[in-house]
Amino acid sequence: MKPNPISPTIPLDQDGIHHGFLRLPYSRDDSAWGSIMIPLTVVKNGEGPTALLTGANHGDEYEGPVALQELTVTLKPEDISGRVIIVPAFNYPAYRAGLRTSPIDNGNMNRSFPGRPDGTVTEKIADYFQRYLLPLADMAVDFHSGGKTLDFVPFAAAHILEDKTLESACFAAMAAFNAPYSVQLLEIDNVGMYDTAVEEMGKVLVSTELGGGGSATARSIAIAKKGLRNVLIHVGILKGEMQIDPTVCLDMPNGDCFVFSENDGLYEPMVDLGDPVSEGDVVARVWPVERTGVEPIEFRAKVSGLLISRHFPGLIKAGDCAAVIGMAVG
């Protein structure tokens, strides 16, 4: 396997706090010997677990970057036992452009693993995480929200796994994150996902969906900050007491939880986020945009539960996710 061209500008294994970059050489029209500089902070104090914390896996999702940027200026070595590796903007080119995927190569970071050291920019970043950063970690937190095209109730998530010991550890970390909603899910499209790379290495993973619409709110950012602190305490890195509030536990066991539009048009939500839904209920309607006097197409829930996600913003295309229903656990 070829070496990866990315190099950290700071040490990853020295005690103290270090701020720097992951530097990826990138020759382009405006910089012949240029680089992509991905911000990085490492905080270390003696022996203990390592947490790898990432935001902006998709570049238009902002709760993670805000919470992680704050952590880089508030976390002190004397507060921890072990190591915290913080990358607020995982897909940095996408983050700088305010896009879900990279403007350089159209790369979706969360579908690019295990990556390639001689591939595209996105594949090189994925390969560096796969071969150099993830092996250092005992657990990972990867922040997501809905970006510009989805909106979610704020939830932490863990996957249903074949390895039940690892699954149990991931569920415990999800519970420690303590978002208003906690969702255990069977991923229906896990090929190339960062989540899959983490779990296949036997590492504990917590992921989130904390909002959407291409922005963040004070509430969703507060959930991210509290959950991050809770998880670091849970795994024994950070000193202190966890803040635990009530959470609604939900399950997404199969593809029946998803409702996809089969038409282009004007999206009309028929249920608001967090509202109860019964099997057969109309959760969304799609109106034609090219003419009047035509009835909308109705899309119905295949299962009963709570509406945890909806399409965003107002226009929808055939194949877009229109709604997601979470089912009560048990």
Protein Blocks (a to p, Z undefined) as FASTA:
>chain_A
ZZdfbdcfbdfkbgcjdddddddddddfklmkgccddddddddehjaddddddehkbakb
cklmmmmmmmmmmpcfklpgcjddddfblblmlmmnopabdfklopafklmbgbjfklcf
klmmmmmmmmmmmmmpmbdcddddekjmbccdddddddddfblmlmmmmmmmmmmnopab
dcddddfblghiaklmmmmnopacddddfbehhiacfklmmmmmmmmmmmmmmnomagcd
dddddddddddfbfklpccdfbecddddfbdehiacdehiafbdcddfkbghiacddddd
fbdcddfbdcddfbccehiafbdcdddeZZ
